[in-house]
């Protein structure tokens, strides 16, 4: 439940964010004083040429990296002071990231991949297995729970099946904010899924 202060503030914000990488004796500026606000329920697209800093900004919004200067805020609170444990909790419960690669463990089945995400959320044993089976059923893969990721991507001509692991992991704990990294091929099925599960 968001507080009244959060409801009045942007859900996610970057204020004068810069990122400078040191490459030997050279400094490379990936971002230069970028500011952005995202309100609850708002849909925002970040566009730019290759190398313009889009992924760098998304990594900072998602808590995967810190800015060199400036600050990122979630629910009106800065991310910089968070401990490693608090930052892990932010990434686990508050933000859902869709990467261009699937980030599934290739040697594990669909059931095991989804079960792993549920384990991080605290579910154990039979309760975890039953929940994983339910989630796979919700995305149309009840008959493929023992298949590995490489066997799922070609399971159907429908694009909705390819990002299965990511959608199932989101279903385990729907995030407050979703950050896709250019999933252009699959965006229609994600948009439908997000609308129906939020």
N, C-alpha and C positions, 0 to 999 in steps of 0.2 A: 504494500500500500504506500503510495507516494504522499509525502507531507504537503501541506499547503504551500510551503516555501518552494518545494520542488515543482509543484503544478504551475507556479508563477514563473519559474526559471526554466531555461532550456534543459531538456533532459540530458543532452550531451553538448559540450562546447569546447572549442579550442580558442585560446586567446593569445595572439601574437606569437604563435608557435614557430620556432626555427629548429632545423636539424642540420648540424655540420659534422661531416665525417672526415677524419684525418686519414689520408692515403699517403703514407710515407711523409714526405716534407710538404705535401700539398693538402690544402683544405678544400673539401667539396661541399658546397651548400645545397642540400637536397630540398629544404624548405626555408623560406625567408619571410618570417613574420606573417604567417597565415592565421586568419581568424574565421571561425565557423560556428554557427549555432544550429542545433536540431531540437525542435520541440516534440513533445510526445505526440505520436500519431502522424508526424510529418514524414514525407518521402523526399529524400535528397539524393541527387546524383552528382558525383564529382567526376569531371571530365578534364582531359588534358593529353598532351602528346606523351609519347614514351619518354621516361626519364624526367618528367615534370614534378614528381614527388607525390603522386596519388597514393601509391602503396605505402610510402613512408608515413603519410598523414593517417591512413587507415590503420597502420600498425600502432600508431600512438593513440588513436581513438579507442582501439581494441585492447590497449594495455600491454602490447607486446614489446613496446619500446618507449623510451622517455625522450621528450624534446630537449635540445641543448639549452634553449631558452624558451620562455613562455610557459603556459600551463594548459592542461586538459582537465575538464570538469565533467563529472557524472553526477546527476541529481544535486547540483550546486556544490559538490564537494570536490576538491582537487585530488587528482590521482597521485601526484608526486610524493606526498607524505605517506602513502600506503606502504605497509610492510610487504614482504614477499608473499606471506600467507594471505594478507588482505587483497593483494593484487590477483593472486590465484583465484580467490573467491569471486572477485569482480569478473574475471574472465570466465569463470565457471557458471555463474548465475545471472549476470547482468547483461553480457554482450554475447551475441551469437555471430560467429564469423564463418562465411562461406568462402573457402579458398578455391583457387582455380584447379588445383589438384584435389583429389578426394580425401587424402589424409586418413585412409583406412589401413588397418594392419593386414597386409596381403596374405599372411599365413593363417589368419583367423576367419571363421565363418561369419556370415551376416549376423547370426544370433550372438556370437561371441563379441563382435565389434560393438553391437548395441548394448550388450550386457556389460561391457567394459565401461561405457559412458554411465550406465546406471550404477555401477559399483562406485564410481567417483561421487555419485549422488547419495550413497549410503545404503542402497538396496542390497540384500544378501540372498544367497541360496535360491530356493524355489520361487520366492517372491520376485527376484530379479529375472529369472528365466521366464516366468509367466508374463511379466511386464514387457520383456523384450519381444516375446512372441506376439503380444497384443500390438505393439508398435509396428512391427514388421507387417502384420496383417493390415494395419491402417494405411500403409503405403503400397499395398498390393503384392507383398512378397511372402505371404504365409506359406506358400509352397516352395520357397527357396531359402529357408532359414539356414540350411546346412551348406549353402553355396559360398564360395570365397569371392572377394570383390572382383577379381578378374572374370568370374563367371556371371556376375550380375550386370556388368556394363553392357553386354551384348544380349541380355536376356530378352529384350523386347525392343522393337523399333521406336517405342515411345520414349521420349527423353525423360519422362517423369521417373523412370526406373534407375537411370544412371547415377544421380546424386543421392541414392537411397540412404547410405550411411549417414550423410550430413543431415538429411531431413529427420531420420529416426533419432539421431542424437539431440536435435532440437526439440523433438517431441518429448524427450525425457525430462526436459526442464526448459520450457519456452523462455527465451531471453527478453529483457526489456527493450533492447535495441538490436537490430540485425545489420551486419556489415558484410555485404557480398563483394568479393574481389572479382569484378567483371565476369559473372556467370552468364554471359549473354546467350549461350545456347540453351540454357535451362531456365532462364528467368520467368517465362510464362507459367511453368509448373510451380516455381517457387512462390510467385505472386499469389496464385490461387491457394497454395498450401498455407501461406502466411495469413491470408485473409480468413481462412476457415478455421485456423487453430489458435488465433490470438484472441 
